[in-house]
Every structure is written in C-alpha cells, then in structure tokens.
C-alpha cells in the first residue's frame, strides 16, 4: 500500500517523555482495545522501529559513549 505525501501530512506526532506508569497505562489500553495478540504485534513493531532508528542515527542516541 502506497502512502502519498498528502496523506502523511495528516499524521500526528507527539514527542514526549513518558515514565513506566504511563507505559503500563498505554499497554493496558492497547490490550483492552485490541486484545493481547495484536498488542504484542504492535509492541514488536515499536521495538523494531526503535532498533532501526538506533542503527540509522547512532550518534544521536549516544552510542559514542560505549
């Protein structure tokens, strides 16, 4: 499925820092809304996206300190 640039402009992005309690609430809401199986899939996709971003921009995430 191709996403056009006009469609991408309508996406909302929130860049906020959340703590463990907020993550637990988010996961609980995902489980209630989507169920355990699909929530697991969503969280795996978020994890994969984080690894990809880390590999693409290692200096931004402080890998130079290792």
TAZIGI-V882807 format. One line per field, one symbol per residue. ss: DSSP state (h for helix, s for strand, l for the rest). psi: psi as a letter, one per 20 degrees, with the letter a starting at -180 (. if undefined). Layout:
BEGIN
ss=???
psi=???
END
This chain:
BEGIN
ss=llllhhhhlllllllllllhhhhhhhhhhhhhhhlhhhhhhhhhhhhhhhhhhhhhllllllhhhl
psi=pppqhhhhhiqpponqpqahghgggggghggggirgghgggghhhggghghghghhmhhhjkiii.
END
